[in-house]
């Protein structure tokens, strides 16, 4: 409406959905509009209020190694810029060496370079004080799954909403790099936006700074290389996504298909049951609030059906109360993700863990809902419960 984005309202909406907004800068708070479940709409309509529209945009742009930039002008309007790489372009880059391999960092993402002695590490080596400010830090070799060496220089990288310092082994040179887009199986590589063929025939990978910054914390916790692709199943597993909101269905379909799954969708529980009776799925991901047959009834119907009873059911819902968690578990759900804490990695992790198990059909009757409740602690941040 030409009024720009009310960042205070965005903060309030995010806080209401469980996000800690206390230490966020203005730019970081502004980017909360791309978080699933965050909406400043006061009334839920078909067009707004679910907090998924901009999340779909951000997910789609990230899939092609792009970034959405927001320029906010309160009282005047807001400008959105979608920046995506083209198939072939020349990019000024900083070439660094890590574990004997060369990588390129786009110069427009580099804030500055620092010698190791000028970086004061604090907080268990996860933070550094740079120019009096606390900045998250990571060893780039560790992030890439390569042998790490201490004592190298640091490169401070930034996006429109955050900055992060990465330690490298050696800084080699600055030069223009002819970047080609990744194709085929290489498109699945995380944190890589493109590649270049060097004069000696070797491959120079151009790193995606936005992805590096976003994934550094998660990679540190799980010790998984950003080059590691999701383990593909021997047989393509099928997932049924059930949600009455088209955008939510398509978002989840897109995420799961990128994870290597065959996906079918249904708009409510009645349609899902009819499709499952024709062709069962390996897993069902369902919303709770739907017309005709809701997620509770769908889940209990699956459990009561002789052919479908062993299909894992993952609930993805905006309902965050313990009562709703318990109702879902009592109906027979195997996991529960709250939409306000929903993200691509969390969904794929939950689905992978459920499909990676060989559930004991007697476990549910032995332990009951109380055992399942203890398994996840009935907390929105805990996405998965053991069967």
C-alpha positions as CSV (number, residue, x, y, z in Angstrom):
1,X,0.0,0.0,0.0
2,X,3.0,2.3,-0.3
3,X,3.6,2.4,3.4
4,X,6.7,0.2,3.5
5,X,7.2,-2.6,6.0
6,X,6.4,-2.1,9.6
7,X,9.5,-3.8,11.2
8,X,8.1,-3.4,14.7
9,X,5.0,-5.3,13.6
10,X,7.2,-8.0,12.0
11,X,9.2,-8.3,15.2
12,X,6.0,-8.7,17.2
13,X,4.5,-11.3,14.9
14,X,7.8,-13.3,14.9
15,X,8.0,-13.1,18.7
16,X,4.4,-14.3,19.0
17,X,5.4,-17.4,16.9
18,X,8.3,-18.2,19.2
19,X,11.2,-16.4,17.6
20,X,13.8,-14.8,19.8
21,X,13.9,-11.3,18.3
22,X,15.8,-9.5,21.2
23,X,19.2,-9.3,19.6
24,X,18.3,-8.8,16.0
25,X,19.4,-5.8,14.0
26,X,16.9,-3.9,11.9
27,X,18.1,-5.7,8.7
28,X,17.8,-9.1,10.4
29,X,14.4,-8.3,11.8
30,X,13.2,-7.2,8.3
31,X,14.2,-10.6,6.9
32,X,11.9,-12.3,9.3
33,X,9.1,-11.7,6.7
34,X,10.6,-14.7,4.8
35,X,10.3,-17.0,7.9
36,X,7.5,-19.6,7.6
37,X,4.5,-18.8,9.8
38,X,5.3,-15.1,10.3
39,X,2.5,-12.8,9.2
40,X,1.4,-9.3,10.3
41,X,-2.1,-9.9,8.8
42,X,-4.8,-9.5,11.5
43,X,-7.4,-11.6,9.6
44,X,-6.7,-15.0,7.9
45,X,-7.9,-15.0,4.3
46,X,-7.2,-17.1,1.2
47,X,-4.5,-14.6,0.2
48,X,-2.8,-13.7,3.5
49,X,-2.3,-14.6,7.1
50,X,-0.7,-18.0,6.9
51,X,2.9,-16.8,6.7
52,X,3.9,-18.9,3.7
53,X,3.9,-16.7,0.7
54,X,7.3,-15.0,1.1
55,X,8.7,-18.2,2.5
56,X,7.9,-19.9,-0.8
57,X,9.6,-17.1,-2.7
58,X,12.8,-17.4,-0.5
59,X,12.9,-21.2,-0.9
60,X,12.5,-21.0,-4.6
61,X,15.2,-18.4,-5.0
62,X,17.6,-20.2,-2.7
63,X,17.1,-23.4,-4.8
64,X,18.8,-21.6,-7.7
65,X,21.5,-20.1,-5.4
66,X,19.9,-16.7,-5.5
67,X,19.0,-14.2,-2.8
68,X,16.1,-11.8,-2.1
69,X,17.1,-8.3,-1.0
70,X,14.7,-6.0,0.7
71,X,15.0,-2.2,0.8
72,X,12.5,-0.7,3.2
73,X,11.4,2.9,3.1
74,X,8.9,3.5,5.9
75,X,6.1,5.7,4.7
76,X,7.2,5.5,1.1
77,X,7.3,1.8,0.1
78,X,9.5,-1.3,-0.1
79,X,11.7,-2.6,-2.9
80,X,12.4,-6.3,-3.4
81,X,15.3,-7.4,-5.6
82,X,15.6,-11.0,-6.6
83,X,19.3,-11.7,-7.5
84,X,19.9,-15.0,-9.3
85,X,23.1,-16.3,-11.1
86,X,23.1,-16.6,-14.8
87,X,24.5,-19.5,-16.7
88,X,27.8,-17.9,-17.6
89,X,29.2,-14.7,-16.2
90,X,32.4,-13.0,-15.2
91,X,32.7,-12.4,-11.4
92,X,35.5,-10.7,-9.6
93,X,36.6,-13.1,-6.9
94,X,39.1,-13.7,-4.1
95,X,40.9,-17.0,-4.6
96,X,41.7,-18.8,-1.4
97,X,43.4,-22.1,-0.6
98,X,42.0,-24.7,1.7
99,X,43.6,-28.1,2.3
100,X,45.5,-27.7,-1.0
101,X,42.4,-26.9,-3.0
102,X,41.4,-23.5,-4.4
103,X,38.0,-21.9,-4.0
104,X,36.6,-18.6,-5.2
105,X,34.7,-16.1,-3.0
106,X,32.8,-13.3,-4.9
107,X,34.4,-10.0,-4.1
108,X,31.1,-8.1,-3.7
109,X,30.4,-10.3,-0.6
110,X,33.8,-9.6,1.1
111,X,33.7,-6.9,3.7
112,X,37.4,-7.1,4.7
113,X,40.3,-9.5,5.3
114,X,42.1,-9.8,8.6
115,X,45.2,-11.5,9.8
116,X,44.8,-14.2,12.4
117,X,46.4,-12.1,15.2
118,X,43.8,-9.3,14.7
119,X,40.8,-11.7,15.4
120,X,40.0,-12.2,19.1
121,X,38.1,-15.4,19.5
122,X,35.5,-15.6,22.3
123,X,32.6,-17.8,23.4
124,X,34.2,-21.2,22.8
125,X,35.6,-20.1,19.4
126,X,32.2,-19.5,17.9
127,X,32.5,-15.7,18.1
128,X,35.1,-13.2,17.4
129,X,35.4,-9.5,18.3
130,X,36.0,-7.5,15.1
131,X,36.0,-3.7,15.3
132,X,34.4,-4.0,18.7
133,X,31.5,-6.1,17.4
134,X,30.8,-9.8,18.1
135,X,30.8,-11.7,14.8
136,X,30.0,-15.4,14.3
137,X,33.1,-17.3,13.0
138,X,33.8,-20.7,11.3
139,X,36.7,-22.5,9.9
140,X,35.9,-22.7,6.2
141,X,37.8,-26.1,5.8
142,X,35.6,-27.6,8.6
143,X,32.5,-26.3,6.9
144,X,33.5,-27.9,3.6
145,X,34.5,-31.2,5.2
146,X,38.2,-30.8,4.5
147,X,41.2,-31.0,6.9
148,X,41.4,-27.8,8.9
149,X,44.6,-25.9,9.7
150,X,44.7,-23.2,12.4
151,X,46.5,-19.8,12.1
152,X,45.4,-18.8,8.7
153,X,43.8,-15.4,7.7
154,X,40.2,-14.5,8.1
155,X,37.7,-13.3,5.5
156,X,34.7,-11.3,6.8
157,X,31.8,-12.0,4.4
158,X,28.4,-10.3,4.4
159,X,24.9,-10.5,2.9
160,X,22.1,-8.0,3.1
161,X,21.1,-9.2,6.5
162,X,24.1,-10.7,8.3
163,X,27.9,-11.1,8.4
164,X,30.2,-14.0,9.3
165,X,34.0,-14.4,9.5
166,X,35.6,-17.5,7.9
167,X,39.1,-18.7,8.5
168,X,41.0,-19.9,5.4
169,X,44.4,-21.5,4.9
170,X,45.9,-19.0,2.4
171,X,44.7,-16.0,0.4
172,X,46.1,-16.5,-3.1
173,X,44.9,-13.6,-5.4
174,X,42.1,-11.5,-6.6
175,X,41.0,-12.0,-10.2
176,X,38.0,-12.2,-12.6
177,X,36.5,-15.7,-12.8
178,X,34.4,-17.0,-15.7
179,X,31.6,-18.7,-13.8
180,X,29.4,-21.5,-15.2
181,X,26.2,-22.6,-13.6
182,X,26.1,-26.1,-12.2
183,X,24.2,-28.8,-14.1
184,X,23.2,-32.4,-13.6
185,X,24.1,-33.9,-10.3
186,X,26.3,-31.0,-9.3
187,X,23.2,-28.8,-8.9
188,X,22.7,-30.6,-5.6
189,X,25.9,-29.3,-4.1
190,X,25.3,-27.1,-1.1
191,X,27.1,-23.8,-0.7
192,X,28.3,-23.7,-4.3
193,X,26.9,-21.2,-6.8
194,X,29.0,-22.1,-9.8
195,X,32.3,-23.4,-11.2
196,X,35.1,-22.3,-13.5
197,X,37.6,-24.3,-15.5
198,X,41.2,-23.2,-14.8
199,X,43.9,-23.0,-17.5
200,X,45.4,-26.2,-16.2
201,X,42.1,-28.0,-16.6
202,X,41.3,-28.1,-12.9
203,X,37.9,-27.1,-11.5
204,X,37.5,-24.0,-9.4
205,X,34.4,-23.9,-7.3
206,X,32.7,-20.6,-6.6
207,X,31.2,-20.6,-3.1
208,X,27.7,-19.3,-2.3
209,X,28.3,-16.9,0.6
210,X,24.6,-16.7,1.6
211,X,24.4,-20.5,1.9
212,X,27.7,-20.7,3.8
213,X,26.5,-18.2,6.4
214,X,23.1,-19.8,6.8
215,X,24.5,-23.4,7.1
216,X,27.6,-22.8,9.2
217,X,25.8,-23.2,12.6
218,X,23.9,-26.3,11.6
219,X,27.0,-27.9,9.9
220,X,29.1,-27.3,13.1
221,X,26.4,-29.1,15.2
222,X,26.0,-32.1,12.9
223,X,29.5,-32.3,11.4
224,X,28.1,-32.8,7.9
225,X,30.0,-31.3,5.0
226,X,28.2,-28.8,2.9
227,X,29.4,-30.8,-0.1
228,X,27.5,-33.9,1.2
229,X,24.3,-34.5,-0.8
230,X,21.4,-36.1,1.0
231,X,21.7,-39.9,0.9
232,X,19.6,-41.1,-1.9
233,X,17.4,-44.1,-1.1
234,X,18.0,-47.4,-3.0
235,X,14.3,-47.2,-4.1
236,X,12.7,-43.8,-4.5
237,X,10.5,-43.5,-1.5
238,X,7.0,-41.8,-1.8
239,X,5.6,-39.1,0.4
240,X,1.9,-38.0,0.5
241,X,1.6,-34.3,1.4
242,X,-1.9,-33.3,2.7
243,X,-2.8,-29.6,3.2
244,X,-5.7,-27.4,2.1
245,X,-3.4,-24.5,1.3
246,X,-2.0,-24.7,-2.2
247,X,1.1,-22.7,-1.5
248,X,2.0,-24.9,1.5
249,X,1.5,-28.1,-0.5
250,X,3.7,-26.8,-3.3
251,X,6.4,-25.6,-0.9
252,X,6.5,-29.0,0.8
253,X,6.4,-30.8,-2.5
254,X,9.3,-28.8,-3.8
255,X,11.4,-29.4,-0.7
256,X,10.7,-33.1,-0.6
257,X,11.4,-33.6,-4.4
258,X,14.7,-31.9,-3.9
259,X,15.4,-34.4,-1.1
260,X,14.9,-37.2,-3.6
261,X,11.3,-38.3,-2.8
262,X,8.4,-39.0,-5.1
263,X,5.6,-36.7,-3.9
264,X,1.8,-36.8,-4.3
265,X,-0.5,-34.2,-2.9
266,X,-4.0,-34.0,-1.5
267,X,-6.1,-31.0,-0.4
268,X,-7.8,-32.7,2.5
269,X,-8.0,-36.0,4.4
270,X,-10.8,-37.5,2.4
271,X,-8.9,-37.1,-0.9
272,X,-5.7,-38.4,0.8
273,X,-7.5,-41.6,2.1
274,X,-8.9,-42.3,-1.4
275,X,-5.5,-41.9,-3.0
276,X,-3.8,-44.0,-0.3
277,X,-6.3,-46.8,-0.7
278,X,-5.4,-46.9,-4.4
279,X,-1.7,-46.6,-3.9
280,X,-0.1,-46.4,-0.4
281,X,2.8,-44.0,0.3
282,X,5.9,-44.6,2.4
283,X,5.1,-41.6,4.6
284,X,2.3,-39.1,5.0
285,X,2.9,-35.4,5.9
286,X,-0.4,-33.7,6.9
287,X,-1.8,-30.5,8.2
288,X,-4.4,-30.6,11.0
289,X,-7.0,-27.9,10.0
290,X,-8.6,-29.0,6.8
291,X,-12.2,-29.2,5.4
292,X,-14.1,-32.5,5.2
293,X,-11.6,-34.8,6.9
294,X,-9.0,-33.0,9.1
295,X,-5.5,-34.2,10.1
296,X,-6.6,-35.9,13.3
297,X,-9.2,-38.0,11.6
298,X,-6.9,-38.8,8.7
299,X,-4.2,-40.0,11.1
300,X,-6.5,-42.2,13.1
301,X,-8.1,-43.6,9.9
302,X,-4.6,-44.5,8.6
303,X,-3.9,-46.3,11.8
304,X,-7.2,-48.2,11.6
305,X,-6.8,-49.3,8.0
306,X,-5.2,-52.8,7.6
307,X,-3.1,-51.9,4.6
308,X,-2.1,-48.4,5.8
309,X,-1.6,-48.9,9.5
310,X,2.2,-49.0,9.4
311,X,2.7,-45.8,7.3
312,X,4.5,-43.2,9.4
313,X,2.5,-39.9,9.8
314,X,4.2,-36.5,10.3
315,X,2.0,-33.6,11.3
316,X,3.0,-30.1,10.2
317,X,0.7,-27.7,11.8
318,X,0.4,-24.1,13.0
319,X,-1.1,-25.4,16.2
320,X,1.6,-25.3,18.9
321,X,-0.2,-26.2,22.1
322,X,0.6,-29.3,24.2
323,X,-3.0,-30.3,23.9
324,X,-2.8,-30.5,20.1
325,X,0.5,-32.3,20.3
326,X,-1.1,-34.9,22.5
327,X,-4.2,-35.2,20.3
328,X,-1.9,-35.8,17.3
329,X,0.0,-38.5,19.2
330,X,-3.1,-40.1,20.5
331,X,-4.4,-40.3,16.9
332,X,-1.3,-42.2,15.9
333,X,1.1,-39.5,14.6
334,X,4.9,-40.3,14.6
335,X,6.1,-36.7,14.6
336,X,4.9,-33.2,15.0
337,X,6.5,-30.0,13.5
338,X,5.1,-26.6,14.3
339,X,4.9,-24.4,11.2
340,X,6.4,-21.4,13.0
341,X,9.6,-23.4,13.4
342,X,9.4,-25.1,10.0
343,X,12.3,-25.0,7.6
344,X,13.7,-27.1,4.8
345,X,16.4,-28.9,6.8
346,X,14.0,-29.7,9.6
347,X,11.4,-31.2,7.3
348,X,13.9,-33.3,5.4
349,X,15.6,-34.5,8.7
350,X,12.3,-35.5,10.2
351,X,11.2,-37.4,7.0
352,X,14.6,-39.1,6.7
353,X,14.5,-40.2,10.3
354,X,11.0,-41.6,10.1
355,X,11.7,-43.4,6.8
356,X,15.1,-44.7,8.1
357,X,13.4,-46.6,10.9
358,X,11.8,-50.1,10.8
359,X,9.0,-49.5,13.2
360,X,8.1,-52.3,15.6
361,X,4.3,-52.7,15.1
362,X,3.9,-53.6,18.8
363,X,5.7,-50.5,20.1
364,X,2.7,-48.2,19.9
365,X,0.5,-50.5,21.9
366,X,3.2,-51.2,24.4
367,X,4.2,-47.6,25.2
368,X,1.0,-45.7,24.3
369,X,0.7,-41.9,23.9
370,X,2.4,-41.2,27.3
371,X,5.6,-42.9,26.0
372,X,5.5,-41.0,22.8
373,X,4.9,-37.7,24.7
374,X,8.0,-38.4,26.8
375,X,9.9,-39.1,23.6
376,X,9.5,-35.6,22.3
377,X,8.8,-33.6,25.4
378,X,5.8,-32.1,23.7
379,X,7.7,-29.0,22.6
380,X,7.3,-27.2,19.3
381,X,11.0,-27.1,18.7
382,X,11.3,-30.9,18.8
383,X,10.1,-32.1,15.4
384,X,10.2,-35.8,15.7
385,X,9.0,-38.5,18.0
386,X,10.1,-42.2,18.0
387,X,7.4,-44.7,17.1
